[in-house]
Amino acid sequence: MPSIRVERVRELLKRELGEIIRRELPLSKAGMIIVNDVDVTKDLQLATVYAGVIGTAQQRKDAISLLEQHRKHIQCMVGRAVVLRYTPQLRFVLDDSIERGNRVLKILEELEAPPSTHENSPKDH
């Protein structure tokens, strides 16, 4: 179980990264990038950022490469905003959990929907 300090750093990084990414990266290139979660190692040296993307399929493909291109700049800005002994090295991972959740909800809605009347009506001969 992570310590209280690690949890606080996680939440702080998540909030700051979301704000930095929203300000610094253009919507036209990568769609809307949302920081879903941040996982930090116990020594606070490495942070894995789980980012979701709202946009076209091409924007989803481009989002992680765009984040990786700007990783050092984003990391520098995080270092200024979050005062820690060491700024964690950022690693970005595409998180498609929202899309998977939406797909599951759609399937559940289809299962709960009443069957159409023309499929189950007996055929007269």
HELIX and SHEET records of a PDB file:
HELIX    1   1 ILE A    4  GLU A   24  1                                  21    
HELIX    2   2 LEU A   27  ALA A   30  1                                   4    
HELIX    3   3 ALA A   57  GLN A   69  1                                  13    
HELIX    4   4 ARG A   71  ALA A   81  1                                  11    
HELIX    5   5 SER A   97  GLU A  112  1                                  16    
HELIX    6   6 THR A  117  ASN A  120  1                                   4    
SHEET    1   A 3 MET A  32  VAL A  40  0                                        
SHEET    2   A 3 LEU A  46  ILE A  54 -1                                        
SHEET    3   A 3 GLN A  89  LEU A  94  1                                        
END                                                                             
